[in-house]
Amino acid sequence: MLRAAVCASTTSDVMPNNDPAFETCVIGSALREIEQPKRRILDAVQQHSFDDSDIFALQLALEEALTNAVKHGNCCDPKKSVTIQYSVNNKRAVIVVRDEGAGFEPGEVPDPTHPDRLPVPNGRGIMLLRAYMDEIEYRDSGRELYMVKLRRQVDG
């Protein structure tokens, strides 16, 4: 049975130093479900005047994080869900993606730049997230990903 994405404003203590109000979306474990929360977050960063390079970075990071939660975390199990919490203001976007999978140890993921791994078509997600986000942290044995993108200050 397909679940419709549910998105709502909530009060949360995702991190004590962050904004207290977060939007929360809960989606099913199907790749088609990631579009609604991704669009909502990208709309929010555009409304807060993030520049094109920040929006590109966030789009790539969201695609990677949400796809990984559905495919690798929840193994596309329709009984499991992915919870996305986010807060966007004029200084930063904070995004938390949580799956219901078994978790993983990020330090044990093979280095995708190693010559033996170059021909492998997957395994670059963590590297991309680290490159495009200002802060990432895996929590709860890899079941939760906390990401921050700072808004680039535009001169003028």
C-alpha positions in Angstrom: 0.0 0.0 0.0 1.4 3.4 -1.0 1.6 6.1 1.6 1.1 9.7 0.7 3.8 12.1 1.8 2.8 13.9 5.0 4.4 17.3 5.6 3.7 19.6 8.5 5.3 22.2 10.8 6.5 20.9 14.1 8.5 22.0 17.0 11.6 19.9 17.4 14.9 19.8 19.1 16.8 18.2 16.2 19.9 20.0 17.5 19.8 22.3 20.5 21.6 25.1 18.7 19.2 25.2 15.7 15.9 26.9 15.1 13.2 25.3 17.2 10.6 25.0 14.4 11.2 22.4 11.8 9.0 21.2 8.9 8.6 17.4 9.0 7.8 15.2 6.1 7.2 11.4 6.3 7.3 9.5 3.1 7.1 5.8 2.1 10.1 3.8 0.9 9.6 4.4 -2.8 11.9 6.6 -4.9 8.9 8.5 -6.4 8.1 9.7 -2.9 11.3 11.8 -2.5 10.1 14.5 -4.9 7.6 16.3 -2.6 10.0 16.9 0.3 12.9 17.7 -2.0 10.7 20.3 -3.8 9.5 21.8 -0.5 13.1 22.3 0.7 14.4 23.7 -2.5 11.4 26.1 -2.6 12.3 27.3 0.9 16.0 27.9 0.1 14.9 29.9 -3.0 12.6 32.0 -0.9 15.5 32.8 1.4 17.7 33.9 -1.5 20.3 31.1 -1.5 22.4 31.5 -4.7 22.3 29.1 -7.6 25.5 27.2 -6.5 24.0 26.6 -3.0 20.7 25.4 -4.5 22.6 23.0 -6.8 24.5 21.7 -3.8 21.3 21.2 -1.8 19.5 19.5 -4.7 22.4 17.0 -5.2 22.7 16.4 -1.5 18.9 15.9 -1.1 18.8 13.5 -4.0 21.6 11.5 -2.6 20.4 11.4 1.0 16.8 10.6 0.2 17.7 8.0 -2.4 20.1 6.3 0.1 17.5 6.3 2.9 14.9 4.7 0.6 17.2 2.2 -1.2 20.0 1.4 1.2 18.4 2.2 4.5 14.9 0.9 4.1 15.7 -1.5 1.2 12.5 -0.1 -0.6 10.5 -1.9 2.1 6.9 -0.5 1.8 6.3 -1.1 5.5 9.1 1.4 6.4 9.2 5.2 6.1 11.7 8.0 5.8 11.3 11.1 8.0 12.7 14.4 6.8 13.0 17.4 9.1 14.2 20.7 7.8 14.5 24.3 8.8 15.6 27.1 6.4 16.3 30.7 7.3 18.4 33.5 5.8 21.7 32.0 7.1 21.4 28.2 6.7 19.4 25.2 5.8 19.3 22.3 8.3 18.1 19.0 7.0 17.8 15.7 8.9 16.9 12.5 7.0 16.1 9.4 9.0 15.3 5.9 7.8 14.2 2.7 9.6 17.0 0.5 8.3 19.6 -1.5 10.1 22.2 1.4 9.9 25.8 1.3 8.8 29.2 2.6 9.8 30.2 5.5 7.4 33.9 4.9 8.2 33.6 1.4 6.7 32.3 2.5 3.3 35.1 2.0 0.8 37.0 5.0 -0.6 35.4 5.6 -4.0 38.6 7.3 -5.3 40.7 4.2 -4.7 41.8 2.8 -8.2 40.0 -0.5 -7.5 36.7 1.4 -6.9 36.8 3.8 -9.8 35.0 1.5 -12.2 32.2 0.8 -9.7 29.1 2.8 -10.6 28.0 3.5 -7.0 29.5 4.3 -3.6 30.2 8.0 -4.0 27.3 9.4 -2.0 29.1 10.1 1.2 32.0 11.8 -0.6 29.5 14.0 -2.5 27.6 14.9 0.6 30.9 16.0 2.3 31.9 18.0 -0.7 28.6 19.9 -1.2 27.4 20.4 2.4 29.0 22.6 5.0 28.4 20.0 7.8 27.2 16.4 7.8 26.9 14.0 10.7 25.7 10.4 10.7 23.8 9.5 13.9 22.2 6.5 15.4 24.5 4.0 13.7 23.9 5.7 10.3 20.1 5.7 10.4 20.0 9.4 10.6 21.9 12.0 8.6 22.2 15.6 9.8 23.2 18.1 7.1 23.8 21.9 7.1 24.3 24.2 4.2 25.3 27.8 5.0 23.9 30.5 2.8 26.7 32.1 0.8 26.9 35.8 1.4 26.4 37.7 -1.8 28.2 41.0 -2.2 26.3 43.9 -3.5 
